[in-house]
Amino acid sequence: MHGENLRPNTDETPELPAVSALLVDTSRSNRVGEFRGVAGLYWSLRPVGGGREWEVEPRHVRPALPIEQLRARTARANARSRGEVL
């Protein structure tokens, strides 16, 4: 079909996700983080197991796939079972 293989317009800001939605930051080696909110032109993400938030341009973010969500939640559960402070 016409336009089927065209690259999507990356200039448009994606729809704002729900707080705590798991997203992937493609500008940081597909790092998974929880959406925390908007900070100016950037979105704030936080590691699933807790830790320092980081900011990313919305164009570098996509929803986490089910397998990526499972990996992130499993890593958090494993850290918790080892007694790590989250």
MIZAGU-230409 format. One record per atom (N, C-alpha, C, O): residue number from 1; atom name; residue in one letter; x, y negated, z negated. Coordinates in Angstrom, 1 decimal, padded with zeros to 4 digits. Atoms other than C-alpha are relative to their C-alpha. Example, Ala and Ser with C-alpha at 12.3 -4.5 7.8 and 13.67 -1.06 7.14 Angstrom:
<rec resi="1" name="N" resn="a" X="000.9" Y="001.2" Z="000.0"/>
<rec resi="1" name="CA" resn="a" X="012.3" Y="004.5" Z="-007.8"/>
<rec resi="1" name="C" resn="a" X="000.9" Y="-001.2" Z="000.0"/>
<rec resi="1" name="O" resn="a" X="001.9" Y="-001.2" Z="-000.7"/>
<rec resi="2" name="N" resn="s" X="-000.9" Y="001.1" Z="000.0"/>
<rec resi="2" name="CA" resn="s" X="013.7" Y="001.1" Z="-007.1"/>
<rec resi="2" name="C" resn="s" X="-000.8" Y="-001.1" Z="-000.8"/>
<rec resi="2" name="O" resn="s" X="-000.3" Y="-002.2" Z="-000.9"/>
//
This chain:
<rec resi="1" name="N" resn="m" X="000.8" Y="001.2" Z="000.0"/>
<rec resi="1" name="CA" resn="m" X="000.0" Y="000.0" Z="000.0"/>
<rec resi="1" name="C" resn="m" X="000.9" Y="-001.2" Z="000.0"/>
<rec resi="1" name="O" resn="m" X="002.0" Y="-001.2" Z="-000.4"/>
<rec resi="2" name="N" resn="h" X="-000.7" Y="001.3" Z="000.0"/>
<rec resi="2" name="CA" resn="h" X="001.0" Y="-003.6" Z="000.5"/>
<rec resi="2" name="C" resn="h" X="000.3" Y="-000.5" Z="-001.4"/>
<rec resi="2" name="O" resn="h" X="-000.6" Y="-000.6" Z="-002.2"/>
<rec resi="3" name="N" resn="g" X="-000.3" Y="000.6" Z="001.2"/>
<rec resi="3" name="CA" resn="g" X="002.9" Y="-005.0" Z="-002.4"/>
<rec resi="3" name="C" resn="g" X="000.2" Y="001.0" Z="-001.1"/>
<rec resi="3" name="O" resn="g" X="000.5" Y="000.7" Z="-002.3"/>
<rec resi="4" name="N" resn="e" X="-000.1" Y="-001.0" Z="001.0"/>
<rec resi="4" name="CA" resn="e" X="003.1" Y="-001.7" Z="-004.2"/>
<rec resi="4" name="C" resn="e" X="001.4" Y="000.1" Z="-000.7"/>
<rec resi="4" name="O" resn="e" X="001.5" Y="000.4" Z="-001.9"/>
<rec resi="5" name="N" resn="n" X="-001.4" Y="-000.1" Z="000.5"/>
<rec resi="5" name="CA" resn="n" X="006.9" Y="-001.7" Z="-004.6"/>
<rec resi="5" name="C" resn="n" X="000.6" Y="-001.3" Z="-000.4"/>
<rec resi="5" name="O" resn="n" X="001.8" Y="-001.4" Z="-000.6"/>
<rec resi="6" name="N" resn="l" X="-000.6" Y="001.3" Z="000.4"/>
<rec resi="6" name="CA" resn="l" X="007.3" Y="-005.4" Z="-005.4"/>
<rec resi="6" name="C" resn="l" X="000.3" Y="000.0" Z="-001.5"/>
<rec resi="6" name="O" resn="l" X="-000.5" Y="000.6" Z="-002.3"/>
<rec resi="7" name="N" resn="r" X="-000.3" Y="000.1" Z="001.4"/>
<rec resi="7" name="CA" resn="r" X="008.9" Y="-006.3" Z="-008.6"/>
<rec resi="7" name="C" resn="r" X="-001.0" Y="-001.0" Z="-000.6"/>
<rec resi="7" name="O" resn="r" X="-001.3" Y="-002.0" Z="000.0"/>
<rec resi="8" name="N" resn="p" X="000.9" Y="000.9" Z="000.7"/>
<rec resi="8" name="CA" resn="p" X="006.5" Y="-007.8" Z="-011.1"/>
<rec resi="8" name="C" resn="p" X="000.6" Y="-001.4" Z="-000.3"/>
<rec resi="8" name="O" resn="p" X="001.8" Y="-001.5" Z="-000.5"/>
<rec resi="9" name="N" resn="n" X="-000.4" Y="001.3" Z="000.4"/>
<rec resi="9" name="CA" resn="n" X="006.7" Y="-011.5" Z="-011.9"/>
<rec resi="9" name="C" resn="n" X="000.5" Y="000.0" Z="-001.5"/>
<rec resi="9" name="O" resn="n" X="-000.4" Y="000.1" Z="-002.4"/>
<rec resi="10" name="N" resn="t" X="-000.5" Y="-000.1" Z="001.4"/>
<rec resi="10" name="CA" resn="t" X="009.0" Y="-011.6" Z="-015.0"/>
<rec resi="10" name="C" resn="t" X="000.0" Y="-001.4" Z="-000.6"/>
<rec resi="10" name="O" resn="t" X="000.4" Y="-001.6" Z="-001.7"/>
<rec resi="11" name="N" resn="d" X="000.1" Y="001.4" Z="000.5"/>
<rec resi="11" name="CA" resn="d" X="008.4" Y="-015.4" Z="-015.4"/>
<rec resi="11" name="C" resn="d" X="-001.2" Y="-000.1" Z="-001.0"/>
<rec resi="11" name="O" resn="d" X="-001.2" Y="-001.0" Z="-001.8"/>
<rec resi="12" name="N" resn="e" X="001.2" Y="000.1" Z="000.8"/>
<rec resi="12" name="CA" resn="e" X="005.0" Y="-014.8" Z="-017.0"/>
<rec resi="12" name="C" resn="e" X="000.3" Y="000.6" Z="-001.4"/>
<rec resi="12" name="O" resn="e" X="001.0" Y="001.7" Z="-001.5"/>
<rec resi="13" name="N" resn="t" X="-000.1" Y="-000.5" Z="001.4"/>
<rec resi="13" name="CA" resn="t" X="004.9" Y="-014.3" Z="-020.8"/>
<rec resi="13" name="C" resn="t" X="-001.0" Y="001.1" Z="-000.2"/>
<rec resi="13" name="O" resn="t" X="-002.1" Y="001.0" Z="000.1"/>
<rec resi="14" name="N" resn="p" X="000.9" Y="-001.2" Z="000.3"/>
<rec resi="14" name="CA" resn="p" X="003.5" Y="-010.9" Z="-021.8"/>
<rec resi="14" name="C" resn="p" X="-001.0" Y="-000.4" Z="-001.0"/>
<rec resi="14" name="O" resn="p" X="-000.8" Y="-001.4" Z="-001.8"/>
<rec resi="15" name="N" resn="e" X="001.0" Y="000.2" Z="001.0"/>
<rec resi="15" name="CA" resn="e" X="000.4" Y="-010.8" Z="-023.9"/>
<rec resi="15" name="C" resn="e" X="000.6" Y="000.2" Z="-001.4"/>
<rec resi="15" name="O" resn="e" X="001.4" Y="001.1" Z="-001.6"/>
<rec resi="16" name="N" resn="l" X="-000.5" Y="-000.1" Z="001.4"/>
<rec resi="16" name="CA" resn="l" X="001.1" Y="-011.3" Z="-027.6"/>
<rec resi="16" name="C" resn="l" X="-000.5" Y="001.3" Z="-000.7"/>
<rec resi="16" name="O" resn="l" X="-001.7" Y="001.6" Z="-000.7"/>
<rec resi="17" name="N" resn="p" X="000.3" Y="-001.3" Z="000.6"/>
<rec resi="17" name="CA" resn="p" X="001.2" Y="-007.9" Z="-029.4"/>
<rec resi="17" name="C" resn="p" X="-000.5" Y="-000.3" Z="-001.4"/>
<rec resi="17" name="O" resn="p" X="-000.4" Y="-001.3" Z="-002.0"/>
<rec resi="18" name="N" resn="a" X="000.4" Y="000.1" Z="001.4"/>
<rec resi="18" name="CA" resn="a" X="-000.3" Y="-007.2" Z="-032.8"/>
<rec resi="18" name="C" resn="a" X="001.2" Y="000.1" Z="-000.9"/>
<rec resi="18" name="O" resn="a" X="002.2" Y="000.7" Z="-000.5"/>
<rec resi="19" name="N" resn="v" X="-001.1" Y="-000.1" Z="001.0"/>
<rec resi="19" name="CA" resn="v" X="001.9" Y="-007.7" Z="-035.8"/>
<rec resi="19" name="C" resn="v" X="000.3" Y="001.4" Z="-000.4"/>
<rec resi="19" name="O" resn="v" X="-000.7" Y="002.2" Z="-000.6"/>
<rec resi="20" name="N" resn="s" X="-000.5" Y="-001.4" Z="000.3"/>
<rec resi="20" name="CA" resn="s" X="003.9" Y="-004.5" Z="-036.6"/>
<rec resi="20" name="C" resn="s" X="-000.1" Y="001.0" Z="001.2"/>
<rec resi="20" name="O" resn="s" X="000.2" Y="002.1" Z="001.0"/>
<rec resi="21" name="N" resn="a" X="-000.1" Y="-000.8" Z="-001.2"/>
<rec resi="21" name="CA" resn="a" X="003.5" Y="-003.2" Z="-033.0"/>
<rec resi="21" name="C" resn="a" X="001.4" Y="000.4" Z="000.3"/>
<rec resi="21" name="O" resn="a" X="002.3" Y="-000.5" Z="000.1"/>
<rec resi="22" name="N" resn="l" X="-001.4" Y="-000.4" Z="-000.3"/>
<rec resi="22" name="CA" resn="l" X="006.6" Y="-001.2" Z="-032.0"/>
<rec resi="22" name="C" resn="l" X="000.3" Y="-000.4" Z="001.5"/>
<rec resi="22" name="O" resn="l" X="-000.5" Y="-000.1" Z="002.4"/>
<rec resi="23" name="N" resn="l" X="-000.4" Y="000.5" Z="-001.3"/>
<rec resi="23" name="CA" resn="l" X="008.4" Y="-002.9" Z="-029.0"/>
<rec resi="23" name="C" resn="l" X="001.4" Y="000.4" Z="000.2"/>
<rec resi="23" name="O" resn="l" X="002.2" Y="000.7" Z="-000.7"/>
<rec resi="24" name="N" resn="v" X="-001.4" Y="-000.3" Z="-000.4"/>
<rec resi="24" name="CA" resn="v" X="011.6" Y="-002.2" Z="-027.1"/>
<rec resi="24" name="C" resn="v" X="000.6" Y="-001.3" Z="000.5"/>
<rec resi="24" name="O" resn="v" X="000.0" Y="-002.0" Z="001.4"/>
<rec resi="25" name="N" resn="d" X="-000.7" Y="001.1" Z="-000.5"/>
<rec resi="25" name="CA" resn="d" X="014.1" Y="-005.0" Z="-026.6"/>
<rec resi="25" name="C" resn="d" X="001.0" Y="000.5" Z="001.0"/>
<rec resi="25" name="O" resn="d" X="002.0" Y="001.1" Z="000.7"/>
<rec resi="26" name="N" resn="t" X="-000.8" Y="-000.6" Z="-001.1"/>
<rec resi="26" name="CA" resn="t" X="015.6" Y="-004.2" Z="-023.2"/>
<rec resi="26" name="C" resn="t" X="001.3" Y="-000.8" Z="000.1"/>
<rec resi="26" name="O" resn="t" X="002.2" Y="-000.3" Z="000.9"/>
<rec resi="27" name="N" resn="s" X="-001.2" Y="000.8" Z="-000.1"/>
<rec resi="27" name="CA" resn="s" X="018.3" Y="-006.9" Z="-023.6"/>
<rec resi="27" name="C" resn="s" X="001.0" Y="000.5" Z="-001.1"/>
<rec resi="27" name="O" resn="s" X="002.2" Y="000.0" Z="-001.1"/>
<rec resi="28" name="N" resn="r" X="-000.9" Y="-000.5" Z="001.0"/>
<rec resi="28" name="CA" resn="r" X="019.8" Y="-005.0" Z="-026.6"/>
<rec resi="28" name="C" resn="r" X="000.0" Y="001.6" Z="000.0"/>
<rec resi="28" name="O" resn="r" X="-000.3" Y="002.2" Z="-001.0"/>
<rec resi="29" name="N" resn="s" X="-000.1" Y="-001.5" Z="-000.2"/>
<rec resi="29" name="CA" resn="s" X="020.2" Y="-001.4" Z="-025.3"/>
<rec resi="29" name="C" resn="s" X="-001.2" Y="000.7" Z="-000.4"/>
<rec resi="29" name="O" resn="s" X="-001.2" Y="001.8" Z="-001.1"/>
<rec resi="30" name="N" resn="n" X="001.3" Y="-000.6" Z="000.3"/>
<rec resi="30" name="CA" resn="n" X="016.5" Y="-000.6" Z="-025.7"/>
<rec resi="30" name="C" resn="n" X="-000.2" Y="000.2" Z="-001.5"/>
<rec resi="30" name="O" resn="n" X="-000.7" Y="001.3" Z="-001.9"/>
<rec resi="31" name="N" resn="r" X="000.2" Y="-000.1" Z="001.4"/>
<rec resi="31" name="CA" resn="r" X="016.5" Y="-001.3" Z="-029.4"/>
<rec resi="31" name="C" resn="r" X="-001.5" Y="-000.1" Z="-000.4"/>
<rec resi="31" name="O" resn="r" X="-002.2" Y="-001.0" Z="000.1"/>
<rec resi="32" name="N" resn="v" X="001.4" Y="000.1" Z="000.4"/>
<rec resi="32" name="CA" resn="v" X="013.1" Y="-000.6" Z="-031.0"/>
<rec resi="32" name="C" resn="v" X="-000.1" Y="-000.8" Z="-001.3"/>
<rec resi="32" name="O" resn="v" X="000.6" Y="-000.7" Z="-002.2"/>
<rec resi="33" name="N" resn="g" X="000.2" Y="000.9" Z="001.1"/>
<rec resi="33" name="CA" resn="g" X="011.7" Y="-003.1" Z="-033.4"/>
<rec resi="33" name="C" resn="g" X="-001.5" Y="-000.2" Z="-000.2"/>
<rec resi="33" name="O" resn="g" X="-002.3" Y="-000.1" Z="000.7"/>
<rec resi="34" name="N" resn="e" X="001.4" Y="000.4" Z="000.3"/>
<rec resi="34" name="CA" resn="e" X="008.4" Y="-004.1" Z="-035.1"/>
<rec resi="34" name="C" resn="e" X="-000.2" Y="-001.5" Z="000.3"/>
<rec resi="34" name="O" resn="e" X="000.7" Y="-002.3" Z="-000.1"/>
<rec resi="35" name="N" resn="f" X="000.3" Y="001.4" Z="-000.3"/>
<rec resi="35" name="CA" resn="f" X="006.8" Y="-007.3" Z="-033.8"/>
<rec resi="35" name="C" resn="f" X="-000.4" Y="-000.7" Z="-001.3"/>
<rec resi="35" name="O" resn="f" X="-001.2" Y="-000.2" Z="-002.1"/>
<rec resi="36" name="N" resn="r" X="000.3" Y="000.8" Z="001.3"/>
<rec resi="36" name="CA" resn="r" X="006.8" Y="-009.9" Z="-036.7"/>
<rec resi="36" name="C" resn="r" X="-000.6" Y="-001.3" Z="000.3"/>
<rec resi="36" name="O" resn="r" X="-001.3" Y="-001.8" Z="-000.6"/>
<rec resi="37" name="N" resn="g" X="000.7" Y="001.2" Z="-000.3"/>
<rec resi="37" name="CA" resn="g" X="005.6" Y="-013.0" Z="-034.9"/>
<rec resi="37" name="C" resn="g" X="000.8" Y="-000.8" Z="001.0"/>
<rec resi="37" name="O" resn="g" X="001.7" Y="-000.3" Z="001.6"/>
<rec resi="38" name="N" resn="v" X="-000.5" Y="000.8" Z="-001.0"/>
<rec resi="38" name="CA" resn="v" X="006.5" Y="-015.9" Z="-032.7"/>
<rec resi="38" name="C" resn="v" X="000.9" Y="-001.1" Z="-000.7"/>
<rec resi="38" name="O" resn="v" X="000.5" Y="-001.7" Z="-001.7"/>
<rec resi="39" name="N" resn="a" X="-000.9" Y="001.1" Z="000.5"/>
<rec resi="39" name="CA" resn="a" X="009.5" Y="-018.3" Z="-033.3"/>
<rec resi="39" name="C" resn="a" X="000.3" Y="-000.9" Z="001.1"/>
<rec resi="39" name="O" resn="a" X="001.3" Y="-000.7" Z="001.8"/>
<rec resi="40" name="N" resn="g" X="-000.3" Y="000.9" Z="-001.1"/>
<rec resi="40" name="CA" resn="g" X="009.3" Y="-021.1" Z="-030.8"/>
<rec resi="40" name="C" resn="g" X="-000.3" Y="000.8" Z="001.3"/>
<rec resi="40" name="O" resn="g" X="-001.4" Y="001.3" Z="001.6"/>
<rec resi="41" name="N" resn="l" X="000.1" Y="-000.7" Z="-001.2"/>
<rec resi="41" name="CA" resn="l" X="009.9" Y="-019.5" Z="-027.4"/>
<rec resi="41" name="C" resn="l" X="000.4" Y="001.4" Z="-000.1"/>
<rec resi="41" name="O" resn="l" X="000.3" Y="002.1" Z="000.9"/>
<rec resi="42" name="N" resn="y" X="-000.5" Y="-001.3" Z="000.2"/>
<rec resi="42" name="CA" resn="y" X="011.1" Y="-016.3" Z="-028.9"/>
<rec resi="42" name="C" resn="y" X="-001.0" Y="000.8" Z="-000.8"/>
<rec resi="42" name="O" resn="y" X="-001.8" Y="000.3" Z="-001.5"/>
<rec resi="43" name="N" resn="w" X="000.7" Y="-000.9" Z="000.9"/>
<rec resi="43" name="CA" resn="w" X="009.5" Y="-013.2" Z="-030.5"/>
<rec resi="43" name="C" resn="w" X="001.0" Y="000.5" Z="-001.0"/>
<rec resi="43" name="O" resn="w" X="002.1" Y="000.8" Z="-000.7"/>
<rec resi="44" name="N" resn="s" X="-000.8" Y="-000.5" Z="001.1"/>
<rec resi="44" name="CA" resn="s" X="010.8" Y="-012.0" Z="-033.8"/>
<rec resi="44" name="C" resn="s" X="-000.3" Y="001.5" Z="-000.1"/>
<rec resi="44" name="O" resn="s" X="-001.5" Y="001.9" Z="-000.2"/>
<rec resi="45" name="N" resn="l" X="000.2" Y="-001.5" Z="000.2"/>
<rec resi="45" name="CA" resn="l" X="011.4" Y="-008.2" Z="-034.1"/>
<rec resi="45" name="C" resn="l" X="000.9" Y="000.4" Z="-001.2"/>
<rec resi="45" name="O" resn="l" X="001.9" Y="-000.3" Z="-001.5"/>
<rec resi="46" name="N" resn="r" X="-000.7" Y="-000.5" Z="001.1"/>
<rec resi="46" name="CA" resn="r" X="012.6" Y="-006.3" Z="-037.1"/>
<rec resi="46" name="C" resn="r" X="000.2" Y="001.5" Z="000.1"/>
<rec resi="46" name="O" resn="r" X="-000.7" Y="002.2" Z="000.6"/>
<rec resi="47" name="N" resn="p" X="-000.2" Y="-001.5" Z="-000.2"/>
<rec resi="47" name="CA" resn="p" X="014.2" Y="-002.8" Z="-037.2"/>
<rec resi="47" name="C" resn="p" X="-001.1" Y="000.8" Z="-000.8"/>
<rec resi="47" name="O" resn="p" X="-001.6" Y="000.3" Z="-001.8"/>
<rec resi="48" name="N" resn="v" X="001.1" Y="-000.8" Z="000.6"/>
<rec resi="48" name="CA" resn="v" X="011.6" Y="-000.1" Z="-038.1"/>
<rec resi="48" name="C" resn="v" X="000.3" Y="000.4" Z="-001.4"/>
<rec resi="48" name="O" resn="v" X="-000.6" Y="000.4" Z="-002.3"/>
<rec resi="49" name="N" resn="g" X="-000.4" Y="-000.4" Z="001.4"/>
<rec resi="49" name="CA" resn="g" X="013.6" Y="001.0" Z="-041.2"/>
<rec resi="49" name="C" resn="g" X="000.2" Y="-001.2" Z="-000.9"/>
<rec resi="49" name="O" resn="g" X="000.7" Y="-001.0" Z="-002.0"/>
<rec resi="50" name="N" resn="g" X="-000.4" Y="001.2" Z="000.8"/>
<rec resi="50" name="CA" resn="g" X="013.9" Y="-002.6" Z="-042.4"/>
<rec resi="50" name="C" resn="g" X="001.3" Y="-000.5" Z="000.4"/>
<rec resi="50" name="O" resn="g" X="002.0" Y="000.1" Z="001.2"/>
<rec resi="51" name="N" resn="g" X="-001.2" Y="000.6" Z="-000.3"/>
<rec resi="51" name="CA" resn="g" X="016.7" Y="-004.9" Z="-042.1"/>
<rec resi="51" name="C" resn="g" X="-000.2" Y="-001.4" Z="000.6"/>
<rec resi="51" name="O" resn="g" X="-001.3" Y="-002.0" Z="000.5"/>
<rec resi="52" name="N" resn="r" X="000.0" Y="001.4" Z="-000.5"/>
<rec resi="52" name="CA" resn="r" X="017.6" Y="-008.2" Z="-040.4"/>
<rec resi="52" name="C" resn="r" X="-000.8" Y="-000.2" Z="001.3"/>
<rec resi="52" name="O" resn="r" X="-000.6" Y="000.6" Z="002.2"/>
<rec resi="53" name="N" resn="e" X="000.8" Y="000.3" Z="-001.2"/>
<rec resi="53" name="CA" resn="e" X="015.1" Y="-009.6" Z="-037.9"/>
<rec resi="53" name="C" resn="e" X="000.9" Y="-000.6" Z="001.1"/>
<rec resi="53" name="O" resn="e" X="002.0" Y="-001.2" Z="000.8"/>
<rec resi="54" name="N" resn="w" X="-000.7" Y="000.7" Z="-001.1"/>
<rec resi="54" name="CA" resn="w" X="016.3" Y="-010.8" Z="-034.5"/>
<rec resi="54" name="C" resn="w" X="-001.1" Y="-000.5" Z="000.9"/>
<rec resi="54" name="O" resn="w" X="-002.2" Y="-000.1" Z="000.9"/>
<rec resi="55" name="N" resn="e" X="000.9" Y="000.6" Z="-001.0"/>
<rec resi="55" name="CA" resn="e" X="014.8" Y="-012.9" Z="-031.8"/>
<rec resi="55" name="C" resn="e" X="000.3" Y="000.4" Z="001.4"/>
<rec resi="55" name="O" resn="e" X="001.5" Y="000.6" Z="001.7"/>
<rec resi="56" name="N" resn="v" X="-000.2" Y="-000.5" Z="-001.4"/>
<rec resi="56" name="CA" resn="v" X="014.3" Y="-012.0" Z="-028.2"/>
<rec resi="56" name="C" resn="v" X="-001.0" Y="-000.8" Z="000.9"/>
<rec resi="56" name="O" resn="v" X="-002.1" Y="-001.1" Z="000.4"/>
<rec resi="57" name="N" resn="e" X="000.9" Y="000.6" Z="-001.0"/>
<rec resi="57" name="CA" resn="e" X="012.8" Y="-013.6" Z="-025.1"/>
<rec resi="57" name="C" resn="e" X="-001.1" Y="001.0" Z="000.3"/>
<rec resi="57" name="O" resn="e" X="-000.8" Y="002.2" Z="000.5"/>
<rec resi="58" name="N" resn="p" X="001.1" Y="-000.9" Z="-000.3"/>
<rec resi="58" name="CA" resn="p" X="009.3" Y="-012.1" Z="-024.4"/>
<rec resi="58" name="C" resn="p" X="000.2" Y="000.8" Z="001.3"/>
<rec resi="58" name="O" resn="p" X="-000.3" Y="001.9" Z="001.4"/>
<rec resi="59" name="N" resn="r" X="-000.2" Y="-000.7" Z="-001.2"/>
<rec resi="59" name="CA" resn="r" X="010.4" Y="-011.2" Z="-020.9"/>
<rec resi="59" name="C" resn="r" X="000.9" Y="001.2" Z="-000.1"/>
<rec resi="59" name="O" resn="r" X="000.9" Y="002.1" Z="000.8"/>
<rec resi="60" name="N" resn="h" X="-000.9" Y="-001.2" Z="000.2"/>
<rec resi="60" name="CA" resn="h" X="012.9" Y="-008.7" Z="-022.3"/>
<rec resi="60" name="C" resn="h" X="-000.6" Y="001.0" Z="-001.0"/>
<rec resi="60" name="O" resn="h" X="000.1" Y="001.9" Z="-001.5"/>
<rec resi="61" name="N" resn="v" X="000.7" Y="-000.8" Z="001.0"/>
<rec resi="61" name="CA" resn="v" X="010.3" Y="-006.9" Z="-024.4"/>
<rec resi="61" name="C" resn="v" X="-001.1" Y="000.9" Z="000.8"/>
<rec resi="61" name="O" resn="v" X="-001.7" Y="000.4" Z="001.7"/>
<rec resi="62" name="N" resn="r" X="001.0" Y="-000.9" Z="-000.5"/>
<rec resi="62" name="CA" resn="r" X="008.1" Y="-003.9" Z="-023.5"/>
<rec resi="62" name="C" resn="r" X="-000.5" Y="000.8" Z="-001.1"/>
<rec resi="62" name="O" resn="r" X="000.2" Y="001.0" Z="-002.1"/>
<rec resi="63" name="N" resn="p" X="000.5" Y="-000.8" Z="001.0"/>
<rec resi="63" name="CA" resn="p" X="005.8" Y="-001.7" Z="-025.5"/>
<rec resi="63" name="C" resn="p" X="000.9" Y="001.3" Z="-000.1"/>
<rec resi="63" name="O" resn="p" X="001.3" Y="001.8" Z="000.9"/>
<rec resi="64" name="N" resn="a" X="-000.7" Y="-001.2" Z="000.2"/>
<rec resi="64" name="CA" resn="a" X="007.6" Y="001.3" Z="-027.0"/>
<rec resi="64" name="C" resn="a" X="-000.8" Y="001.2" Z="000.5"/>
<rec resi="64" name="O" resn="a" X="-002.0" Y="001.3" Z="000.2"/>
<rec resi="65" name="N" resn="l" X="000.7" Y="-001.3" Z="-000.5"/>
<rec resi="65" name="CA" resn="l" X="006.8" Y="004.7" Z="-025.4"/>
<rec resi="65" name="C" resn="l" X="-000.2" Y="000.9" Z="-001.3"/>
<rec resi="65" name="O" resn="l" X="000.4" Y="000.7" Z="-002.3"/>
<rec resi="66" name="N" resn="p" X="000.3" Y="-000.8" Z="001.1"/>
<rec resi="66" name="CA" resn="p" X="005.3" Y="007.3" Z="-027.7"/>
<rec resi="66" name="C" resn="p" X="001.3" Y="000.8" Z="-000.6"/>
<rec resi="66" name="O" resn="p" X="001.4" Y="000.9" Z="-001.8"/>
<rec resi="67" name="N" resn="i" X="-001.2" Y="-000.7" Z="000.5"/>
<rec resi="67" name="CA" resn="i" X="008.7" Y="009.2" Z="-027.9"/>
<rec resi="67" name="C" resn="i" X="000.9" Y="-001.0" Z="-000.7"/>
<rec resi="67" name="O" resn="i" X="001.6" Y="-000.6" Z="-001.6"/>
<rec resi="68" name="N" resn="e" X="-000.8" Y="001.0" Z="000.7"/>
<rec resi="68" name="CA" resn="e" X="010.5" Y="006.0" Z="-028.8"/>
<rec resi="68" name="C" resn="e" X="-000.6" Y="-000.4" Z="-001.4"/>
<rec resi="68" name="O" resn="e" X="000.2" Y="-000.6" Z="-002.3"/>
<rec resi="69" name="N" resn="q" X="000.7" Y="000.3" Z="001.2"/>
<rec resi="69" name="CA" resn="q" X="007.9" Y="005.3" Z="-031.5"/>
<rec resi="69" name="C" resn="q" X="000.3" Y="001.1" Z="-001.0"/>
<rec resi="69" name="O" resn="q" X="000.6" Y="000.9" Z="-002.2"/>
<rec resi="70" name="N" resn="l" X="-000.3" Y="-001.1" Z="000.9"/>
<rec resi="70" name="CA" resn="l" X="008.4" Y="008.8" Z="-032.9"/>
<rec resi="70" name="C" resn="l" X="001.4" Y="000.0" Z="-000.5"/>
<rec resi="70" name="O" resn="l" X="001.7" Y="000.3" Z="-001.7"/>
<rec resi="71" name="N" resn="r" X="-001.4" Y="000.1" Z="000.4"/>
<rec resi="71" name="CA" resn="r" X="012.2" Y="008.5" Z="-032.9"/>
<rec resi="71" name="C" resn="r" X="000.2" Y="-001.0" Z="-001.1"/>
<rec resi="71" name="O" resn="r" X="000.9" Y="-000.8" Z="-002.1"/>
<rec resi="72" name="N" resn="a" X="-000.2" Y="001.1" Z="001.0"/>
<rec resi="72" name="CA" resn="a" X="012.1" Y="005.2" Z="-034.8"/>
<rec resi="72" name="C" resn="a" X="-000.6" Y="000.4" Z="-001.3"/>
<rec resi="72" name="O" resn="a" X="000.0" Y="000.1" Z="-002.4"/>
<rec resi="73" name="N" resn="r" X="000.7" Y="-000.4" Z="001.3"/>
<rec resi="73" name="CA" resn="r" X="009.6" Y="006.5" Z="-037.4"/>
<rec resi="73" name="C" resn="r" X="000.7" Y="001.1" Z="-000.7"/>
<rec resi="73" name="O" resn="r" X="000.8" Y="001.2" Z="-001.9"/>
<rec resi="74" name="N" resn="t" X="-000.8" Y="-001.1" Z="000.5"/>
<rec resi="74" name="CA" resn="t" X="011.6" Y="009.7" Z="-037.8"/>
<rec resi="74" name="C" resn="t" X="001.3" Y="-000.5" Z="-000.7"/>
<rec resi="74" name="O" resn="t" X="001.6" Y="000.0" Z="-001.8"/>
<rec resi="75" name="N" resn="a" X="-001.2" Y="000.5" Z="000.6"/>
<rec resi="75" name="CA" resn="a" X="014.8" Y="007.8" Z="-038.4"/>
<rec resi="75" name="C" resn="a" X="-000.3" Y="-000.7" Z="-001.3"/>
<rec resi="75" name="O" resn="a" X="000.5" Y="-000.6" Z="-002.2"/>
<rec resi="76" name="N" resn="r" X="000.3" Y="000.6" Z="001.2"/>
<rec resi="76" name="CA" resn="r" X="013.1" Y="005.7" Z="-041.0"/>
<rec resi="76" name="C" resn="r" X="-000.3" Y="001.0" Z="-001.1"/>
<rec resi="76" name="O" resn="r" X="000.1" Y="000.8" Z="-002.2"/>
<rec resi="77" name="N" resn="a" X="000.3" Y="-001.0" Z="001.0"/>
<rec resi="77" name="CA" resn="a" X="011.7" Y="008.7" Z="-042.8"/>
<rec resi="77" name="C" resn="a" X="001.2" Y="000.8" Z="-000.5"/>
<rec resi="77" name="O" resn="a" X="001.3" Y="001.1" Z="-001.7"/>
<rec resi="78" name="N" resn="n" X="-001.3" Y="-000.7" Z="000.4"/>
<rec resi="78" name="CA" resn="n" X="015.1" Y="010.4" Z="-042.8"/>
<rec resi="78" name="C" resn="n" X="000.8" Y="-000.9" Z="-000.9"/>
<rec resi="78" name="O" resn="n" X="001.4" Y="-000.4" Z="-001.9"/>
<rec resi="79" name="N" resn="a" X="-000.7" Y="000.9" Z="000.8"/>
<rec resi="79" name="CA" resn="a" X="016.7" Y="007.3" Z="-044.2"/>
<rec resi="79" name="C" resn="a" X="-000.6" Y="-000.1" Z="-001.4"/>
<rec resi="79" name="O" resn="a" X="000.1" Y="-000.1" Z="-002.4"/>
<rec resi="80" name="N" resn="r" X="000.7" Y="000.1" Z="001.3"/>
<rec resi="80" name="CA" resn="r" X="014.1" Y="007.1" Z="-046.9"/>
<rec resi="80" name="C" resn="r" X="000.2" Y="001.3" Z="-000.8"/>
<rec resi="80" name="O" resn="r" X="000.4" Y="001.2" Z="-002.0"/>
<rec resi="81" name="N" resn="s" X="-000.2" Y="-001.3" Z="000.7"/>
<rec resi="81" name="CA" resn="s" X="014.6" Y="010.8" Z="-047.8"/>
<rec resi="81" name="C" resn="s" X="001.4" Y="000.1" Z="-000.6"/>
<rec resi="81" name="O" resn="s" X="001.6" Y="000.8" Z="-001.5"/>
<rec resi="82" name="N" resn="r" X="-001.3" Y="000.1" Z="000.5"/>
<rec resi="82" name="CA" resn="r" X="018.3" Y="010.1" Z="-048.2"/>
<rec resi="82" name="C" resn="r" X="000.2" Y="-001.0" Z="-001.2"/>
<rec resi="82" name="O" resn="r" X="001.3" Y="-001.1" Z="-001.7"/>
<rec resi="83" name="N" resn="g" X="-000.1" Y="001.0" Z="001.0"/>
<rec resi="83" name="CA" resn="g" X="017.5" Y="007.4" Z="-050.7"/>
<rec resi="83" name="C" resn="g" X="000.5" Y="-001.3" Z="000.4"/>
<rec resi="83" name="O" resn="g" X="000.8" Y="-002.2" Z="-000.5"/>
<rec resi="84" name="N" resn="e" X="-000.5" Y="001.3" Z="-000.5"/>
<rec resi="84" name="CA" resn="e" X="018.6" Y="004.5" Z="-048.5"/>
<rec resi="84" name="C" resn="e" X="-001.1" Y="-001.0" Z="-000.3"/>
<rec resi="84" name="O" resn="e" X="-002.3" Y="-000.8" Z="-000.3"/>
<rec resi="85" name="N" resn="v" X="000.9" Y="001.2" Z="000.2"/>
<rec resi="85" name="CA" resn="v" X="017.1" Y="001.1" Z="-049.4"/>
<rec resi="85" name="C" resn="v" X="-000.5" Y="-000.5" Z="001.3"/>
<rec resi="85" name="O" resn="v" X="000.3" Y="-000.8" Z="002.2"/>
<rec resi="86" name="N" resn="l" X="000.6" Y="000.5" Z="-001.3"/>
<rec resi="86" name="CA" resn="l" X="014.7" Y="000.1" Z="-046.6"/>
<rec resi="86" name="C" resn="l" X="-000.4" Y="-001.4" Z="-000.1"/>
<rec resi="86" name="O" resn="l" X="-000.9" Y="-001.9" Z="000.9"/>
//
